[in-house]
Amino acid sequence: MLAFIAERKGGAIVRTNGKSRATFKTTDMANVPTGRKGKHHDVVSAILEDLEGLDEGNALKIRVAELPDTVVKVRSALNRATRKRGNDVRTATDDDCLYIWNGPPDQKVRG
């Protein structure tokens, strides 16, 4: 029998006797994790948990020095998570702290 070998750039497919052999391992889709657990997952989860129990008229006050990343990156991660959940969350910052609170959709913030 004649063996036929074909390679794509980078060696992605190897054919022997007309059969493809994958370069990478395979698994059932049931074993594939769903969702994404990014590097801000822990801090965003903690903020969301604290927001759930937050009394109206109060805000979370988190020192910037205690954040695992820049205010901009944590705020962006929080924004993605709250939009996905349908929560209306407001934020503000000063030189030392990040402030986060729940806000109704019709509330206007001065600033």
N, C-alpha and C positions, 0 to 999 in steps of 0.2 A: 504494500500500500504506500501511496505517495503522501507524505505529510505536507500540508500547506501551512505556512507560518506567515502571518501578516501582523505588522505592528503599526499602531498610530503613533504620532509624535508624542513622546513621553512614555511610550509603552503601555497605553491604556487598554488595548485589546490584543490578545494573543490568540490566534486561531490554529488549532491542530486538528487535522482530519475534518475540517469544515465546522467544528464546534468552537464557540466562543468561550473563553475562560476569563472571568472578571479579574481585574487587577486587585480590587479591594474586596474585603469580606462583606457578607450580606447578613441581614437579620430580619426577623418578622417585624412588621410595622407596630405590632403590639408592644415591642420592646423599645420603641423610639419615644423619647421624652417629648411632651408637647409643651409649648410655651417657652419662655426665655427667662433665665435667671441671670440677669446682668450683674455687673459689679456694684451697682447701686441698690440692688434688691433688698438688702438688709436694712439700710437706712430708710428707704422709701416705705418698706413694710412697717417699720417702727413708727414712722410719721403717720401713716394711714391709720394704724391702730390707735394712736393717741388722739387723732382727729375724731374718731368715732365716739370717744367718751368726752370730748371737749364741750364745755358749757357754752351756750350762746353768749357772745360778747367777750369771749376770751380768745387768746391766740397762743400758739406754741412759740416758745422763744428758744432758739437753738444757737449756741455760740458758733460762729464761723470756724473757729479753731478746732472744734470738735467734729466737724464734718469730714467724711473720708475723702472728699474731693472738693473742687471749687464750688462756690455757691451756684454759679451758672449751670454746671453739669448736674448737680443735685436737683436744682429747680427744674431743669429740663426733664430729668427722669421722673420727678414727681408729677410734672404736667402730663407726661405720656400715660402714667398710671391712673391719674384721676380722670383723664378724658376717656380712657378705656372703661373705667367703672361708671362713668357718668356723674361723677362728683364735681361740685363747683367749689374749688379751693382757691383762696387768694394768698398772695405772698408779698412781703416787703422786706427790705434789708437796710441796715445801716452799716457802719464800719465794723461793728463787732458781732451782730446777730442777724439771723434769718428768722422772720416772723411768718407764721403760717396759720390760717384760720379758715373755717367754713363760711362760705358766703352764698346767699340766695342769688339766683341768676339775675334778678332785677336790681340788686344792690349796686350802687355806684360808689366807687372809691375815689376820694379826692386825692390829688397828688400830682 
